[in-house]
Amino acid sequence: MKSLLLWLAVFCYLGNSFCQEDGVIADMTCRWDAGLSESKQWNGDFFPNISNIQYEGPSSRNPLAYHWYNAEEEILGKKMKDWLRFSVAFWHTFRGDGGDPFGSPTKTWPWEDGSNSVQMAMTRMKANFEFLKKLGVERWCFHDRDIAPEGATLEETNRNLDTIISLAKELQLGTSIRPLWGTAQLFKHPRYMHGAATSPDIKVYAYAAAQVKKAMEVTHELGGENYVFWGGREGYQSLLNTDLKKELDHMATFLQSAASWKKKLGFNGTLLLEPKPQEPTKHQYDWDAATTIGFLQNYGLKDEFKLNVECNHATLSGHSCHHELETARINGMLGNIDANTGDPQTGWDTDQFLTDVTEATLIMLSVVKNGGLAPGGFNFDAKLRRESVDVEDLFIAHISGMDALARGLRNAAALLQDGVLTKLVEERYASFDSSLGTSIEAGEVGFEELEVKAFEWGEPTLSSGKQELAERILQSFT
């Protein structure tokens, strides 16, 4: 037996039949691919023990099956997959390593060789497409620096990115898989420690502009449907050394330039701005949905952008995700949702998969009232827990998140079709259905006329808000 194994090892070394990582034969499913480079590439099955995920219904106990998400099923005249438009976040799923501010990485996937090389980036991209196909998801999201390594110069970095984009285009052939959105990572590198669009250094501002220009180009090249701006360090730590107006003006000018470049590029996707209150800066300029909408209105950018609302960011700003979605929706600004949640006992952005059915139902109420999210969708900006280190955990986590939102969609549809909660809300405001109420809402009645009515009517009678009844109704549908 030992002789056979030795013979196999020698044969594989000479024939380049296996992947080799740091001198160790890694997997018998790997083979030589001379068409990509002179180094060895993992070209086998990344998830050999995982079959394509199927819908098995609510009675199933199979953790690797959908219990509530049935992609082709119609809900309120639209297929579930078209209501939900799920997307996998490349940075968490394929670059997340389990590290946190208090501990070292805990995850190393079988295909990883410990490097951040272009060849390793190509391997990760292949894993991404296999994962999407087995999960039955047609969209993914990326930061430029997560899918391709940064080089010694911007020119080299762009060449690295072009190599990975070329591979992604090949992998897309014959599939319906496309990016839901792309974005530029303008927060990790030390050059962005003072911000990107809000940096006091014009060289940093220019570098960020060049990076965004390229990221928009490759998103467009891949057929991406949206482009996101997340100002990870667009804010301040202290006003003592900050020119607040100048930084806000610069950020607006940067976004105006991006909107102009989008048109010149011929990119028809939606530009999205993602609110977040803090972390890593003390105060970020896109604090919440209302602040961000106000900023866009003030600088004449409201028609150029919509919002990418992240649920965990909502809670960090002191709001519920439902509140942020409704704020965006009623202002015509709801473009996309980063589906995740935080831990109420933890004070930072933990990016957990959203699995609470009641929260999912409230989220889907906003989405249904919005008529859907297209060309946006639900991006799982969520990561495995530090202690979850098995490959199958990647599937289980996404399946759980998809099932929760699918169940929320079913609940929201039933709730709206039933009409009891809608009627309760309408009855609360029924007095404004009068001719006077209509005139008030049209801005046709002033204080003088209202004073006359107040004297005529006298003290208003109290009416119940029926909050407990509303909560009871919601509870009966979740």
C-alpha positions as CSV (number, residue, x, y, z in Angstrom):
1,M,0.0,0.0,0.0
2,K,2.8,2.4,0.9
3,S,4.5,1.7,-2.5
4,L,1.3,2.4,-4.3
5,L,0.8,5.7,-2.5
6,L,4.5,6.7,-3.2
7,W,4.0,5.8,-6.9
8,L,0.8,7.9,-7.1
9,A,2.6,10.9,-5.5
10,V,5.5,10.7,-8.0
11,F,3.1,10.3,-10.9
12,C,1.1,13.3,-9.8
13,Y,4.1,15.4,-9.3
14,L,5.5,14.6,-12.8
15,G,2.1,14.7,-14.5
16,N,0.9,17.8,-12.8
17,S,-2.3,15.9,-11.9
18,F,-2.8,17.4,-8.5
19,C,-2.9,20.8,-6.9
20,Q,0.1,21.4,-4.7
21,E,0.0,23.9,-1.9
22,D,3.3,24.7,-0.2
23,G,4.7,21.4,-1.3
24,V,1.7,19.4,0.0
25,I,-0.6,17.5,-2.4
26,A,-4.0,19.1,-1.6
27,D,-6.8,17.3,-3.4
28,M,-7.2,14.5,-6.0
29,T,-9.9,16.5,-7.8
30,C,-7.4,19.1,-8.9
31,R,-5.8,19.1,-12.3
32,W,-3.3,21.1,-14.3
33,D,-4.8,24.0,-16.3
34,A,-2.1,25.2,-18.6
35,G,-4.6,27.7,-20.2
36,L,-4.5,30.0,-17.2
37,S,-0.9,30.2,-16.1
38,E,2.2,28.1,-15.4
39,S,1.2,27.5,-11.8
40,K,-1.2,24.8,-10.6
41,Q,-4.8,25.6,-10.2
42,W,-7.6,24.0,-8.2
43,N,-10.1,23.0,-10.9
44,G,-12.1,20.3,-9.1
45,D,-15.3,20.3,-7.1
46,F,-15.0,22.8,-4.3
47,F,-18.0,21.4,-2.5
48,P,-18.0,17.7,-3.3
49,N,-20.3,16.6,-0.5
50,I,-23.0,19.3,-1.2
51,S,-25.7,18.7,-3.8
52,N,-27.7,21.4,-5.5
53,I,-30.0,22.8,-2.8
54,Q,-33.6,21.9,-3.5
55,Y,-37.0,23.1,-2.1
56,E,-38.5,20.4,0.2
57,G,-41.2,22.3,2.0
58,P,-41.9,23.3,5.6
59,S,-42.1,19.7,6.8
60,S,-38.5,18.9,5.8
61,R,-35.9,18.6,8.5
62,N,-33.0,18.6,6.0
63,P,-30.7,21.5,6.9
64,L,-29.4,21.5,3.3
65,A,-32.8,22.1,1.7
66,Y,-35.1,25.0,1.4
67,H,-38.1,24.8,3.7
68,W,-39.8,28.1,2.7
69,Y,-38.0,29.4,-0.4
70,N,-39.5,28.0,-3.6
71,A,-37.9,30.1,-6.3
72,E,-40.6,29.6,-9.0
73,E,-43.6,29.9,-6.8
74,E,-45.8,33.0,-7.4
75,I,-46.6,35.3,-4.5
76,L,-48.8,38.3,-5.3
77,G,-48.3,37.8,-9.0
78,K,-44.5,37.6,-8.9
79,K,-42.1,34.7,-8.5
80,M,-40.4,34.5,-5.1
81,K,-37.0,34.7,-6.8
82,D,-38.1,38.0,-8.4
83,W,-39.3,39.4,-5.1
84,L,-36.2,38.4,-3.3
85,R,-33.4,38.6,-5.8
86,F,-30.8,37.0,-3.5
87,S,-27.1,37.8,-3.7
88,V,-24.0,36.3,-2.0
89,A,-21.4,38.8,-0.6
90,F,-18.0,37.7,-1.9
91,W,-16.1,39.4,0.9
92,H,-17.8,37.6,3.8
93,T,-18.3,34.2,2.1
94,F,-14.9,33.8,0.4
95,R,-12.7,36.2,2.3
96,G,-14.1,36.0,5.8
97,D,-11.6,34.2,8.0
98,G,-13.3,34.3,11.4
99,G,-10.9,36.9,12.8
100,D,-12.3,39.7,15.0
101,P,-10.8,42.6,17.1
102,F,-9.9,40.1,19.8
103,G,-8.8,37.0,18.0
104,S,-6.9,35.5,15.1
105,P,-8.5,33.9,12.0
106,T,-10.2,30.5,12.6
107,K,-11.1,29.5,9.0
108,T,-9.1,28.2,6.2
109,W,-11.1,26.7,3.3
110,P,-9.6,23.7,1.6
111,W,-8.8,25.6,-1.6
112,E,-6.9,28.3,0.2
113,D,-3.0,28.3,-0.1
114,G,-2.4,31.1,2.4
115,S,-1.6,33.7,-0.3
116,N,-3.3,36.7,-1.7
117,S,-1.9,36.1,-5.2
118,V,-3.7,36.5,-8.5
119,Q,-3.8,32.7,-8.9
120,M,-5.5,32.4,-5.5
121,A,-8.0,35.0,-6.5
122,M,-8.8,33.0,-9.6
123,T,-9.4,30.0,-7.5
124,R,-11.7,31.9,-5.1
125,M,-13.7,33.2,-8.1
126,K,-14.3,29.6,-9.3
127,A,-15.4,28.6,-5.8
128,N,-17.8,31.6,-5.9
129,F,-19.5,30.4,-9.1
130,E,-19.8,26.8,-7.9
131,F,-21.3,28.0,-4.7
132,L,-23.8,30.2,-6.5
133,K,-24.9,27.4,-8.8
134,K,-25.4,24.9,-6.0
135,L,-27.2,27.4,-3.9
136,G,-29.4,28.3,-6.9
137,V,-28.6,32.0,-6.6
138,E,-28.0,34.2,-9.6
139,R,-26.3,37.3,-8.1
140,W,-23.2,38.2,-6.1
141,C,-21.6,41.4,-4.8
142,F,-18.0,42.3,-4.5
143,H,-15.4,44.9,-3.4
144,D,-12.7,45.4,-6.0
145,R,-9.9,44.6,-3.5
146,D,-11.7,41.4,-2.3
147,I,-11.7,39.7,-5.6
148,A,-8.2,40.8,-6.8
149,P,-5.1,41.7,-4.9
150,E,-3.6,45.2,-4.8
151,G,-0.3,45.5,-6.7
152,A,2.7,47.8,-6.1
153,T,1.2,50.5,-8.3
154,L,-2.4,51.5,-9.4
155,E,-1.6,50.2,-12.9
156,E,-0.6,46.8,-11.6
157,T,-3.6,46.7,-9.4
158,N,-5.9,47.4,-12.3
159,R,-4.2,44.7,-14.3
160,N,-4.8,42.2,-11.5
161,L,-8.5,43.2,-11.4
162,D,-8.8,42.9,-15.2
163,T,-7.4,39.3,-15.0
164,I,-10.1,38.3,-12.4
165,I,-12.8,40.1,-14.3
166,S,-11.8,38.2,-17.5
167,L,-12.2,34.9,-15.6
168,A,-15.5,35.9,-14.1
169,K,-16.8,36.7,-17.6
170,E,-15.8,33.3,-18.7
171,L,-17.5,31.7,-15.8
172,Q,-20.7,33.7,-16.5
173,L,-21.0,32.2,-20.0
174,G,-24.1,30.0,-20.3
175,T,-25.4,31.1,-16.9
176,S,-27.7,33.9,-15.7
177,I,-25.3,34.8,-12.9
178,R,-24.3,38.5,-12.8
179,P,-23.2,40.9,-10.0
180,L,-26.1,42.5,-8.1
181,W,-23.6,45.3,-7.5
182,G,-19.9,46.1,-7.2
183,T,-18.1,48.7,-5.1
184,A,-14.6,50.0,-4.4
185,Q,-13.0,49.2,-1.1
186,L,-12.1,52.7,0.1
187,F,-11.5,52.0,3.8
188,K,-9.0,49.3,4.5
189,H,-5.7,50.6,3.1
190,P,-3.7,53.0,5.2
191,R,-4.0,55.7,2.5
192,Y,-7.7,56.0,3.4
193,M,-7.2,56.5,7.2
194,H,-8.6,60.0,6.9
195,G,-11.3,59.0,4.5
196,A,-11.4,58.9,0.7
197,A,-13.8,61.5,-0.8
198,T,-13.4,63.4,2.5
199,S,-9.7,63.1,2.9
200,P,-7.8,66.4,3.5
201,D,-5.2,65.2,1.0
202,I,-5.9,65.9,-2.7
203,K,-3.7,62.9,-3.7
204,V,-5.9,60.5,-1.7
205,Y,-9.0,62.1,-3.2
206,A,-7.6,61.6,-6.7
207,Y,-6.6,58.0,-6.0
208,A,-10.0,57.2,-4.7
209,A,-11.6,58.7,-7.8
210,A,-9.4,56.6,-10.0
211,Q,-10.3,53.5,-8.0
212,V,-14.0,54.1,-8.2
213,K,-13.8,54.8,-11.9
214,K,-12.2,51.4,-12.5
215,A,-14.6,49.6,-10.1
216,M,-17.6,51.1,-12.0
217,E,-16.0,50.0,-15.3
218,V,-15.6,46.4,-14.3
219,T,-19.0,46.3,-12.6
220,H,-20.5,47.5,-15.9
221,E,-18.3,45.0,-17.9
222,L,-19.7,42.1,-15.9
223,G,-23.3,43.2,-16.4
224,G,-23.8,44.5,-12.8
225,E,-27.1,46.0,-12.0
226,N,-26.1,48.5,-9.4
227,Y,-23.0,50.2,-7.9
228,V,-22.7,50.9,-4.2
229,F,-20.9,53.6,-2.2
230,W,-20.1,52.8,1.4
231,G,-18.2,55.6,3.1
232,G,-16.4,53.4,5.6
233,R,-14.2,56.3,6.7
234,E,-16.1,59.3,5.4
235,G,-16.6,61.0,8.7
236,Y,-14.6,62.5,11.6
237,Q,-13.1,61.6,14.9
238,S,-13.0,65.2,16.2
239,L,-14.4,68.5,15.0
240,L,-11.4,70.3,16.4
241,N,-9.3,69.3,13.4
242,T,-12.1,68.9,10.8
243,D,-13.6,71.4,8.3
244,L,-17.1,69.9,8.3
245,K,-18.5,71.9,5.5
246,K,-15.4,71.3,3.2
247,E,-15.6,67.6,3.8
248,L,-19.3,67.4,3.0
249,D,-18.8,69.6,-0.1
250,H,-16.0,67.3,-1.2
251,M,-18.1,64.2,-0.7
252,A,-20.9,65.7,-2.7
253,T,-18.5,66.7,-5.5
254,F,-17.1,63.1,-5.6
255,L,-20.6,61.6,-5.9
256,Q,-21.5,64.1,-8.6
257,S,-18.4,63.1,-10.5
258,A,-19.4,59.4,-10.1
259,A,-22.9,60.2,-11.5
260,S,-21.3,61.9,-14.5
261,W,-18.9,59.1,-15.1
262,K,-21.8,56.6,-15.0
263,K,-23.6,58.4,-17.8
264,K,-20.4,58.7,-19.9
265,L,-19.7,55.0,-19.3
266,G,-23.2,54.0,-20.5
267,F,-23.9,52.2,-17.2
268,N,-27.6,51.9,-16.7
269,G,-27.4,50.5,-13.2
270,T,-28.5,52.3,-10.0
271,L,-26.0,54.2,-7.9
272,L,-26.6,53.3,-4.2
273,L,-25.5,55.1,-1.1
274,E,-25.3,53.0,2.1
275,P,-26.0,54.6,5.4
276,K,-24.0,53.7,8.5
277,P,-23.8,55.7,11.8
278,Q,-20.3,55.0,13.1
279,E,-17.6,52.3,13.3
280,P,-14.9,52.9,12.4
281,T,-15.3,56.7,12.6
282,K,-16.9,58.4,15.6
283,H,-19.4,60.1,13.3
284,Q,-20.0,59.1,9.7
285,Y,-21.7,61.6,7.3
286,D,-24.2,59.0,6.1
287,W,-25.5,58.3,9.6
288,D,-29.0,56.9,8.7
289,A,-31.5,56.9,5.9
290,A,-33.0,60.3,6.8
291,T,-29.5,62.0,7.1
292,T,-28.4,60.5,3.8
293,I,-31.6,61.5,2.0
294,G,-31.2,65.0,3.4
295,F,-27.6,65.1,2.2
296,L,-28.6,64.0,-1.3
297,Q,-31.4,66.6,-1.5
298,N,-29.1,69.4,-0.2
299,Y,-26.6,68.7,-3.0
300,G,-29.0,68.1,-5.8
301,L,-28.2,64.3,-6.0
302,K,-31.5,62.8,-5.0
303,D,-32.4,61.9,-8.6
304,E,-29.0,60.2,-9.1
305,F,-28.9,57.9,-6.1
306,K,-31.0,55.5,-4.1
307,L,-30.2,53.8,-0.7
308,N,-28.7,50.5,0.1
309,V,-30.1,49.9,3.6
310,E,-28.2,47.5,5.8
311,C,-30.3,46.1,8.7
312,N,-27.4,45.9,11.2
313,H,-26.5,49.5,10.4
314,A,-30.1,50.5,11.1
315,T,-29.8,49.1,14.7
316,L,-26.5,50.8,15.2
317,S,-28.1,54.2,14.4
318,G,-30.8,53.5,17.0
319,H,-33.5,52.5,14.5
320,S,-35.2,49.3,13.4
321,C,-34.5,48.0,9.9
322,H,-38.2,48.4,9.3
323,H,-38.0,52.1,10.1
324,E,-35.0,52.7,7.8
325,L,-36.8,50.8,5.0
326,E,-40.0,52.8,5.4
327,T,-38.0,56.1,5.5
328,A,-36.3,55.2,2.3
329,R,-39.5,53.8,0.7
330,I,-41.8,56.8,1.4
331,N,-39.1,59.1,-0.1
332,G,-38.8,56.9,-3.2
333,M,-35.2,56.0,-2.3
334,L,-35.3,52.3,-1.4
335,G,-32.9,50.6,-3.8
336,N,-31.3,47.6,-2.1
337,I,-31.1,45.8,1.2
338,D,-28.1,44.3,2.9
339,A,-29.8,41.4,4.7
340,N,-28.2,40.9,8.1
341,T,-28.8,41.6,11.7
342,G,-26.8,42.3,14.9
343,D,-26.8,41.0,18.4
344,P,-28.6,43.3,20.9
345,Q,-26.1,42.4,23.5
346,T,-23.2,43.4,21.3
347,G,-22.5,47.0,20.4
348,W,-20.8,46.7,17.0
349,D,-21.6,45.5,13.5
350,T,-21.7,41.7,13.9
351,D,-23.2,41.0,10.5
352,Q,-25.2,37.9,11.4
353,F,-27.5,36.2,9.0
354,L,-31.1,37.4,9.5
355,T,-33.2,34.5,10.7
356,D,-35.8,36.2,12.9
357,V,-39.2,35.5,11.1
358,T,-41.0,38.5,12.6
359,E,-38.3,40.9,11.5
360,A,-38.2,39.3,8.1
361,T,-42.0,39.8,7.9
362,L,-41.7,43.5,8.7
363,I,-38.9,43.9,6.1
364,M,-41.0,42.2,3.5
365,L,-44.0,44.4,4.2
366,S,-41.9,47.4,3.2
367,V,-40.6,45.5,0.1
368,V,-44.0,44.5,-1.1
369,K,-45.4,48.0,-0.5
370,N,-42.4,49.2,-2.6
371,G,-43.4,46.9,-5.4
372,G,-40.2,45.0,-5.0
373,L,-36.5,46.0,-5.2
374,A,-35.5,45.4,-8.8
375,P,-32.9,46.2,-10.0
376,G,-31.8,45.9,-6.4
377,G,-32.2,42.8,-4.2
378,F,-31.2,41.2,-1.0
379,N,-27.5,40.9,-0.5
380,F,-26.3,38.7,2.3
381,D,-23.8,41.0,3.8
382,A,-23.5,38.5,6.6
383,K,-20.8,36.2,7.8
384,L,-20.4,32.9,9.6
385,R,-19.8,33.0,13.3
386,R,-16.2,32.8,14.3
387,E,-16.8,29.3,15.7
388,S,-18.4,27.9,12.5
389,V,-15.5,26.5,10.5
390,D,-17.1,23.8,8.2
391,V,-17.6,24.4,4.5
392,E,-21.2,23.2,4.9
393,D,-21.8,26.0,7.3
394,L,-21.6,28.4,4.4
395,F,-24.6,26.7,2.8
396,I,-26.6,26.3,6.0
397,A,-26.2,30.0,6.8
398,H,-27.4,31.2,3.4
399,I,-30.2,28.7,3.3
400,S,-31.4,29.9,6.8
401,G,-31.3,33.6,5.7
402,M,-33.1,32.8,2.4
403,D,-35.8,30.7,4.2
404,A,-36.4,33.5,6.7
405,L,-37.0,36.1,4.1
406,A,-39.1,33.7,2.0
407,R,-41.2,33.0,5.0
408,G,-41.4,36.7,5.7
409,L,-42.6,37.3,2.2
410,R,-45.4,34.7,2.6
411,N,-46.4,36.2,5.9
412,A,-46.4,39.8,4.5
413,A,-48.5,38.7,1.5
414,A,-51.0,37.0,3.8
415,L,-51.1,40.0,6.1
416,L,-51.8,42.5,3.3
417,Q,-54.3,40.2,1.6
418,D,-56.2,39.8,4.9
419,G,-56.4,43.6,5.3
420,V,-57.1,43.7,9.0
421,L,-53.9,45.6,9.9
422,T,-54.3,47.9,6.9
423,K,-57.9,48.7,8.0
424,L,-56.7,49.4,11.6
425,V,-54.2,52.0,10.3
426,E,-56.8,53.6,8.0
427,E,-59.3,53.9,10.8
428,R,-56.7,55.7,13.0
429,Y,-56.5,58.5,10.4
430,A,-60.2,58.4,9.2
431,S,-60.9,61.9,10.5
432,F,-58.6,63.2,7.8
433,D,-60.8,61.6,5.1
434,S,-63.3,64.5,5.6
435,S,-63.4,67.5,3.3
436,L,-61.6,69.6,5.9
437,G,-58.9,66.9,6.3
438,T,-58.4,66.8,2.6
439,S,-58.0,70.5,2.5
440,I,-55.5,70.4,5.3
441,E,-53.4,67.8,3.5
442,A,-53.6,69.9,0.4
443,G,-52.2,72.9,2.3
444,E,-55.4,74.9,1.7
445,V,-56.3,75.6,5.3
446,G,-54.4,77.9,7.6
447,F,-54.3,78.5,11.4
448,E,-57.2,81.0,11.3
449,E,-59.7,78.5,9.9
450,L,-58.4,75.8,12.2
451,E,-58.8,78.0,15.2
452,V,-62.5,78.5,14.3
453,K,-63.0,74.7,14.1
454,A,-61.1,74.2,17.4
455,F,-63.5,76.6,19.2
456,E,-66.5,74.8,17.6
457,W,-65.4,71.3,18.4
458,G,-64.0,71.9,21.9
459,E,-61.8,69.4,23.7
460,P,-60.9,66.4,21.5
461,T,-62.0,63.0,22.8
462,L,-59.3,60.4,23.4
463,S,-59.0,57.5,20.9
464,S,-57.0,54.3,21.4
465,G,-53.9,53.7,19.3
466,K,-54.6,50.0,19.4
467,Q,-50.8,49.2,19.4
468,E,-51.4,45.9,21.3
469,L,-54.0,44.9,18.8
470,A,-51.7,45.7,15.9
471,E,-49.0,43.6,17.5
472,R,-51.5,40.8,18.1
473,I,-52.4,40.8,14.4
474,L,-48.8,40.7,13.3
475,Q,-48.2,37.9,15.8
476,S,-51.0,35.8,14.3
477,F,-49.3,35.9,10.8
478,T,-45.8,35.0,11.9
